[in-house]
Structure formats: structure tokens, C-alpha cells
Amino acid sequence: MPPLVIKLIVIFMLLVIVGSLLSALVFLYKDRGQGTRMATALTVRVAISITVFCLLMAGLYFEIIPPHGLR
């Protein structure tokens, strides 16, 4: 898979994470502490964050994503 595709996938997933966080904020104001929509949105955000982290680590391990050293 070309590095550009991987970068675009990561950027898309980060935008989904931010969108989930913003939806949780909206649900916080709309529900006024009643309901579970905010907790569900935050759960989705955490699950996506863990998935992105695991995919990045797997990509580094299997050398799909080339490692960059500090110079």
C-alpha cells in the first residue's frame, strides 16, 4: 500500500475521532445529563483511537509503514 494512502486513512480516522468528540459535546448540551448518547459517542471515540493505535503499531511491525529516525 503506498504511503500516501496510509496517510489519508490515518487523517480520515483522526477526523472521525474529532467528529465523535464534537457529537459527544452536542449530546452533553442537548440531553442535559440525561440519557446515554454522550457516553456512547465517547465510547466510539475511544474504540476508534485504540484501533488506530493498534493499526499503526502493526504497520510498523510488519514494515508497511517505514520507520523514521530522528536525525
FIKOLZA-1660 file (N, C-alpha, C; in steps of 0.1 Angstrom, whole numbers, plus 5000, padded with zeros to 4 digits):
% residues 71
   i   px   py   pz ch aa at
   1 5009 4988 5000  A  M  N
   1 5000 5000 5000  A  M CA
   1 5009 5012 5000  A  M  C
   2 5007 5022 4991  A  P  N
   2 5015 5034 4991  A  P CA
   2 5014 5042 5003  A  P  C
   3 5025 5049 5007  A  P  N
   3 5024 5057 5019  A  P CA
   3 5014 5068 5019  A  P  C
   4 5010 5073 5008  A  L  N
   4 5000 5084 5007  A  L CA
   4 4987 5078 5011  A  L  C
   5 4984 5066 5007  A  V  N
   5 4971 5060 5011  A  V CA
   5 4970 5058 5026  A  V  C
   6 4981 5054 5032  A  I  N
   6 4981 5052 5046  A  I CA
   6 4979 5065 5054  A  I  C
   7 4986 5076 5049  A  K  N
   7 4984 5089 5055  A  K CA
   7 4970 5094 5054  A  K  C
   8 4964 5092 5042  A  L  N
   8 4950 5096 5041  A  L CA
   8 4940 5088 5050  A  L  C
   9 4943 5075 5052  A  I  N
   9 4935 5067 5061  A  I CA
   9 4936 5072 5075  A  I  C
  10 4948 5075 5079  A  V  N
  10 4951 5080 5093  A  V CA
  10 4944 5093 5095  A  V  C
  11 4945 5102 5085  A  I  N
  11 4939 5115 5087  A  I CA
  11 4924 5114 5087  A  I  C
  12 4918 5105 5079  A  F  N
  12 4904 5103 5079  A  F CA
  12 4899 5098 5093  A  F  C
  13 4907 5088 5098  A  M  N
  13 4903 5083 5111  A  M CA
  13 4904 5093 5122  A  M  C
  14 4914 5102 5122  A  L  N
  14 4916 5113 5132  A  L CA
  14 4904 5123 5130  A  L  C
  15 4899 5125 5118  A  L  N
  15 4887 5134 5117  A  L CA
  15 4875 5127 5122  A  L  C
  16 4874 5114 5121  A  V  N
  16 4862 5107 5127  A  V CA
  16 4863 5108 5142  A  V  C
  17 4875 5107 5148  A  I  N
  17 4876 5108 5162  A  I CA
  17 4872 5122 5167  A  I  C
  18 4876 5132 5160  A  V  N
  18 4872 5146 5164  A  V CA
  18 4857 5148 5162  A  V  C
  19 4852 5142 5151  A  G  N
  19 4837 5143 5149  A  G CA
  19 4829 5136 5161  A  G  C
  20 4834 5125 5165  A  S  N
  20 4828 5118 5176  A  S CA
  20 4829 5126 5189  A  S  C
  21 4840 5132 5191  A  L  N
  21 4842 5141 5203  A  L CA
  21 4832 5153 5202  A  L  C
  22 4831 5159 5191  A  L  N
  22 4822 5170 5189  A  L CA
  22 4807 5166 5191  A  L  C
  23 4804 5154 5186  A  S  N
  23 4790 5149 5188  A  S CA
  23 4787 5147 5203  A  S  C
  24 4797 5142 5210  A  A  N
  24 4795 5140 5224  A  A CA
  24 4793 5153 5231  A  A  C
  25 4800 5164 5227  A  L  N
  25 4797 5177 5232  A  L CA
  25 4783 5182 5229  A  L  C
  26 4778 5180 5217  A  V  N
  26 4765 5184 5214  A  V CA
  26 4755 5176 5222  A  V  C
  27 4757 5163 5224  A  F  N
  27 4748 5155 5232  A  F CA
  27 4748 5159 5247  A  F  C
  28 4759 5164 5251  A  L  N
  28 4760 5168 5265  A  L CA
  28 4751 5180 5267  A  L  C
  29 4751 5189 5258  A  Y  N
  29 4742 5201 5259  A  Y CA
  29 4728 5198 5257  A  Y  C
  30 4725 5189 5247  A  K  N
  30 4711 5186 5244  A  K CA
  30 4704 5178 5254  A  K  C
  31 4711 5168 5259  A  D  N
  31 4705 5159 5269  A  D CA
  31 4705 5164 5283  A  D  C
  32 4714 5173 5286  A  R  N
  32 4715 5179 5300  A  R CA
  32 4717 5168 5310  A  R  C
  33 4726 5159 5307  A  G  N
  33 4730 5149 5317  A  G CA
  33 4721 5137 5317  A  G  C
  34 4710 5137 5310  A  Q  N
  34 4700 5126 5310  A  Q CA
  34 4703 5118 5297  A  Q  C
  35 4703 5105 5297  A  G  N
  35 4705 5097 5285  A  G CA
  35 4719 5092 5284  A  G  C
  36 4721 5084 5274  A  T  N
  36 4734 5077 5273  A  T CA
  36 4741 5080 5259  A  T  C
  37 4736 5090 5252  A  R  N
  37 4742 5093 5239  A  R CA
  37 4756 5098 5240  A  R  C
  38 4759 5106 5250  A  M  N
  38 4772 5112 5252  A  M CA
  38 4782 5101 5255  A  M  C
  39 4778 5092 5264  A  A  N
  39 4787 5081 5268  A  A CA
  39 4790 5072 5256  A  A  C
  40 4780 5069 5248  A  T  N
  40 4781 5061 5236  A  T CA
  40 4791 5068 5226  A  T  C
  41 4790 5081 5224  A  A  N
  41 4799 5088 5215  A  A CA
  41 4813 5088 5220  A  A  C
  42 4815 5089 5233  A  L  N
  42 4828 5088 5238  A  L CA
  42 4834 5074 5238  A  L  C
  43 4826 5064 5239  A  T  N
  43 4830 5050 5238  A  T CA
  43 4835 5048 5224  A  T  C
  44 4827 5053 5214  A  V  N
  44 4831 5051 5200  A  V CA
  44 4845 5058 5197  A  V  C
  45 4846 5070 5203  A  R  N
  45 4859 5077 5201  A  R CA
  45 4871 5069 5207  A  R  C
  46 4869 5064 5219  A  V  N
  46 4880 5056 5225  A  V CA
  46 4883 5043 5217  A  V  C
  47 4872 5037 5212  A  A  N
  47 4874 5024 5204  A  A CA
  47 4882 5027 5191  A  A  C
  48 4878 5038 5184  A  I  N
  48 4885 5042 5172  A  I CA
  48 4899 5046 5175  A  I  C
  49 4902 5053 5186  A  S  N
  49 4915 5057 5189  A  S CA
  49 4924 5045 5192  A  S  C
  50 4919 5035 5199  A  I  N
  50 4927 5023 5202  A  I CA
  50 4929 5015 5189  A  I  C
  51 4919 5015 5180  A  T  N
  51 4921 5008 5167  A  T CA
  51 4931 5014 5159  A  T  C
  52 4931 5028 5158  A  V  N
  52 4942 5035 5150  A  V CA
  52 4955 5032 5156  A  V  C
  53 4957 5032 5169  A  F  N
  53 4970 5030 5175  A  F CA
  53 4974 5016 5172  A  F  C
  54 4966 5006 5173  A  C  N
  54 4970 4992 5170  A  C CA
  54 4973 4990 5156  A  C  C
  55 4966 4996 5147  A  L  N
  55 4969 4995 5132  A  L CA
  55 4982 5002 5129  A  L  C
  56 4985 5013 5135  A  L  N
  56 4998 5020 5133  A  L CA
  56 5010 5011 5139  A  L  C
  57 5008 5005 5150  A  M  N
  57 5018 4996 5156  A  M CA
  57 5020 4984 5147  A  M  C
  58 5009 4978 5142  A  A  N
  58 5010 4967 5133  A  A CA
  58 5017 4970 5120  A  A  C
  59 5014 4982 5115  A  G  N
  59 5020 4987 5103  A  G CA
  59 5035 4989 5104  A  G  C
  60 5039 4994 5116  A  L  N
  60 5054 4995 5119  A  L CA
  60 5060 4981 5120  A  L  C
  61 5053 4972 5127  A  Y  N
  61 5059 4959 5130  A  Y CA
  61 5061 4951 5117  A  Y  C
  62 5051 4951 5108  A  F  N
  62 5051 4944 5095  A  F CA
  62 5058 4952 5084  A  F  C
  63 5063 4964 5087  A  E  N
  63 5071 4973 5078  A  E CA
  63 5062 4977 5067  A  E  C
  64 5049 4979 5069  A  I  N
  64 5041 4985 5059  A  I CA
  64 5043 5000 5059  A  I  C
  65 5045 5005 5071  A  I  N
  65 5048 5019 5073  A  I CA
  65 5063 5020 5076  A  I  C
  66 5071 5028 5068  A  P  N
  66 5085 5028 5071  A  P CA
  66 5088 5036 5083  A  P  C
  67 5097 5031 5091  A  P  N
  67 5101 5039 5103  A  P CA
  67 5110 5051 5100  A  P  C
  68 5108 5061 5107  A  H  N
  68 5116 5073 5106  A  H CA
  68 5124 5076 5118  A  H  C
  69 5137 5077 5117  A  G  N
  69 5145 5080 5129  A  G CA
  69 5148 5095 5130  A  G  C
  70 5151 5099 5142  A  L  N
  70 5155 5113 5144  A  L CA
  70 5169 5115 5140  A  L  C
  71 5171 5126 5133  A  R  N
  71 5184 5129 5127  A  R CA
  71 5190 5142 5133  A  R  C
% end
